[in-house]
Amino acid sequence: MPFLMTREEAVPLKEAARRSGLSVDTIRRLHKRHGIGRQMAPRSPIEVSFLALLMLQHGDLAALELLRNGQRENERVSRYLALM
């Protein structure tokens, strides 16, 4: 299932790396492992959900699953929305 994200939270890999303090390679691995982004076609740029990345940085897989299921109003997810 694709990971749905708003325009505001979708960021290119380099921007996600700059904002998170992680390397581009680390974010690429997180994208592959947890499916936190999108890529329209092979070799096209990858955009990741900065919101999902924050959740992973905090080890909050429960919040990530809620986000994946579209439960943005859930308190566990809205905590991270406030950080953006």
Secondary structure, 3 states (H helix, E strand, C coil): CCCCCCCCCEEEHHHHHHHHCCCHHHHHHHHHHHCCEEECCCCCCEEEEHHHHHHHHCCCHHHHHHHHCCCCCCHHHHHHHCCC
